[in-house]
Amino acid sequence: MPDVPNRQIRASHTDTTLTVYQAYAPRLGDPAARDGRFPPAWKRERMTWIKPSFLWMMYRCGWGTKADQETVLAIEITRDGFDEALRGACLSHYEPRTHEDRDAWQRSLRETSARVQWDPERDLHLNPLPYRSLQLGLSGPASRAYADEWTVSIRDVTPLAREIRGLLRAGEEDAARALLPVETPYPSGPLPHLGA
């Protein structure tokens, strides 16, 4: 991808929704996909990280093979909710170019329930690329809103992950690439408070 900004949100999105990915143990992931909602056992108080990049999720969960990450979910959420979280988020680590000083950053951390981390995007073979992909961490009010208000639908995309991985192992890279979700730049506008 030529001329990709170092930090940019890329996602599958419509006019009203955006798709993020998470991976869970089947005891949580299967009922979530079946019911289109996170089950009561899903802990709404703890920090949960959502990822708009399918390939970053594949890197994190090993194509759905890592322990307690065997069920890969595509969660369609409202853009309004995602945008609200971004507006109130702060970076998960201190950056001198972004924050006034370390104390200001720590104040922001205490005052928000959304955090952003920029991690290297991944290619089809899960190697790091020279630009970054967004992870959004949600806790407390933001985590509850994500689970109970922003979620529009939940799909199990584990079979897709397995199919793509199988094609790669068979050397059919073009066929594997053709199955990837289409992710385009998300129109979030400038995010100077998030270093982007």
N, C-alpha and C positions, 0 to 999 in steps of 0.2 A: 504494500500500500504506500504509494509515494505521498510525501507531504502530509503525513498524519501528525497532528499535534502530539507533543509528548504526553499530555494529559487530556483525554477526551472521553466522554461517555458515548459508547456505541451500544446499541440495543435493538432488539426487535420491538417496534412500537407502532401504535395506531394513533389516531387523533386523540383518543381518550385513555389508552392503556399502554403499559410497558411490561415486557416480560423479564423476569429475573429468575435465577436458578439457585437451588439449594439441594443438598443431598442428606438423606436421613437413613437411619435404621428402618427396616421394613415395618416395625411395630408403630412408627410414627408416619412414615412416608406413605404406606399403603392406604390407611384410612383417610389421610389427607387427599390423596388422589381420587379415592372412591367417592368421597363426600363433597369434594370441591372446597373443603374448609379444613383448617388445622384442628385436630381433635383436642378435647379438653386436656389430654396428657401433655400437649405441647406447652412448654413453660413460657408464659407470656411476660414474665418479669426479667428473664435473662437476656443477655446480648445475643442477637441473631444477626448474621452477616448475609446480605443478599448480593448477588452478582449478576449484572446484566450480560456478561460475556459467557456464552456457552463453553467455549474452549478453556477459559480460565477455570470454570467449574469442573471440566473434565480433568484438568491438571490437578485440581485440589482433591477430587474424589477418585482419581485413577480410573476414569471411565466407569465409575460405579462399582469398583472392586475393593475399595478400602473398607475396613471394619466400621460398622455403624454409618456407612455412606452408600449402601447398596441400592437405595431407591433414589433416583435423580428426579427432581421435580422442576417443572416449568410453571412458575407462578405468575399469572397475569394480574397486575395491580393497576390501580388508577394512577394516571399521571399527576392528578392533583395531589394525591398522597405522597408520591415520590418527590414531586417538586417542593412540597411543604417540608419534607425531611431534609432535602438538599439546602434549602434556604436557611434552616436552623442548625445545620451540621457544622462540626469543626473537624479539623484534621486530627487523626489519631496520634500524631507525633508532632513535636515542635519543629517549626521551620522558621529560621530568622528572617527570610525574605517575605514570609506571609504574615507572621505575627509581630505585634509591637514589641513584645518581650515574652520570656518564658512564663511570667506570672499571668499575663493576659491570656496566653494559651491555656494555662491551667484553669483559669476562671471560666473560659469557654467550655472546657471539658466538663466542668461541674454543672454548668447551666444548660447543657443540651442532652437530648436523649438520642442523638444521631451523630455518628462519626464516619469519616471518610478515610479510606486508605487507597493509595494508588499503587498497584502492583504491575509488574511486567505482563503485558498481554502475551498470549501464547499462540503459536502456529498450529497447524494440523497435527504435528508430531509432538506437541506440547512443549516445544522449545521456547525460551523467552524471546520476545521481539523487542526492538529498541524503543517502543512507546508503551504507555501505561494504560491500565484498565481500572475502572472504579469498582471498589467494594464499599458497600454502605452498611455500617453497623447500626442496629436499632436496639434500644433498650427501653424499659419502663413504658411511658405513654406511647412512644413511637412503635415499640414492639407490639403493644396491644392493638394499636390502630392498624398496623400492617396485617395482623392476623384476623382481626374482626371487622375492619371497615374498608381497608384498601383492596383486599383480595377479591378479585372478580372470578377467577377460575384457577384450578390446580390440575395439571396433567402429569402423568408419569411418563417421563421421556427416557427411562432406563432402556427400553428396547431400541430406541434410536441410538443411544450411546453405544450399545453393544454392536449394532449393525455397522456404525461408522468405524468402530475399533476393528471389527472383523474384516472390513474392506481394506483398511490400512495394513493389517497383517497379511492380507492376500496380495498386497502390492497394487491395489486398485485405488490409487490416490484421487483421481478425478471423480470417480463414483462416490468416494467418501466425502469429498469437498462439496459435491452437488447436494448432499443431504444436510449440510450445516444450516442452521437457522440463519436467515438474512438479518444482519445487524448493521444499522446505518447510524451516522452521527445523530445523537439525541439533541434536540433544540433547547438546551437548558439555558443558553446565554452564558455570559462570562460568570465565573465563580471565583472571584479573587480571594474570598475568604477560605477557599479550598485549594488555593495554589494553582488554579486553572483559569 
